[in-house]
Amino acid sequence: MSNDVLGYSSHDWRKNTDDAVVVDDKNKLKVNESRVIFTNPKTLREETVDVSRLIRVFVNNFESQKRSVK
């Protein structure tokens, strides 16, 4: 299935996480349908972040670190 059919634009990171899942001991959740809700320790405000965005940040940071070590 192409990304166009899924409705993802060229800059939408979710196209890279379509087959990713969040798991615990009993369940699997689709990453693109999941969010993390947490209290920001600096502002004490409730925040919501798409799990696909967390993956994007992780990959970008990993690549940055790899380049900076060379």
N, C-alpha and C positions, 0 to 999 in steps of 0.2 A: 504494500500500500504506500503510495507516495505521500510526501509531506503536504502537498497541495490538497490532497483528498482529506487529510486530517484537519486542515484549516490552520496550519502553522505558517506564520510568515517566515521569511528567511532569517530574521534576527531573533526568533522565538526559541529560547533554549529548550523548551519542552519537547521539541522535535528530537532532541538527543536523549531524552529520558522516557520515551514512550513505553519502552519495555521494562523499565526499572520498577521495583516493588519495595515497599517498606515491610519488614517482617518483625514479628515477635514469635513467641513459642507456639502460637496457635493460628495466627492470621497473616494474610498477605494483603497489603493495600497498594493500589496503583499510585506511584509517585505523583503523577500529574493530577491526581484527584486528592492529594494530601497536602495539609499545611501543618506547620508547627505553631502553636500558640504558647507564648511564654511571657514572663515578666522581665523586662529589661532591667538588669541590675543597676545601670547608671541612672535611668530616669524613673524607675519603679512603675513604668507604664506597661500595660499589656500590649504585646506586639504579635503580629501574625506574619509568617513568612512561608511562601510556597517551598515545598521540599525540593522541587526542581531548581529553584534559585540557589538553595544551599549547595546542591551538587555543582552548579555552575561556578560558585565562589570557590568551592574546594578544588575543582579542576584548574581554575585560573591561578589560584595560589600555589598549587602543586607545580604547575608549569613555570611560574615566576621564580619559585625557589630553585628549581632545576637549572634555569638559565643563570641565576645569580651565583650559583656555586661553581660554574665553569670557569 
